[in-house]
């Protein structure tokens, strides 16, 4: 979003606050006792009063915008924290998203990803290395195909392969795949992994997989996730291709917070 533009809610709040404040100043200027008598004649002049005030005090707008941005950020963070708590079970234990790493790990990383997302592919080796080297991270992989029909096709294939115990093999293959995802390429990969192609094709069309993908869409929408990759670590949303060192820092912070809570 253009940094010089603001959401309609912010702009509305700006004008309400400014006009409210200036209205109060105007009220004081004409005298509270004379307000009812003078309001009718003063109303046409109010716009000019506001304009004159802003021209004489242009920094007021900047101060108001800054204050509103801080307030909106705090409100967004508070709302997101509440949602993370309310939806914790759906985020971490939906019953169908594949769990990699250590299923009993003390820290859970949840990734929303798309098989056609270049950033997802870029971060994938680092993500898996962090999980493997740590040994105590529980990684929840959320199929979130948002980059077109080929993305959906890829997710359907991997979720169908999960029914044959081949999720990670297929997942790794698609993360390493370059070029477009097609049924021909998917079936070729299935054959290399000793996957039953006919069963895979049938399961890919199942309503159950459709419903699971839809649930993930709904969850992402509730959390305000619109792009990939997006990570949820320690109840906080971290969008984008997070480098390995940052992932380690976030994991360490979760453990530190858990340790502090245990001692308090």
Secondary structure, DSSP 8 states (H G I E B T S, - for coil): --TT---HHHHHHHHHHHHHHHHHHHHHHH-GGGHHHHHHHHHHHHHHHHHHHHHH-THHHHHHHHHHHHHHHHHHHHHHHHHHHHTHHHHH--SSSEEEE-TT-SEEEEEEE-TT-HHHHHHHHHHHHHHHHHS-EEEEEEE---S-HHHHHHHHHHHHHHTTT-HHHHHHHHHH--S---HHHHHHHHHHTT--HHHHHHHHT-HHHHHHHHHHHHHHHHHT--SSSEEEETTEEEES---HHHHHHHHHHHHHHHHHHHH-
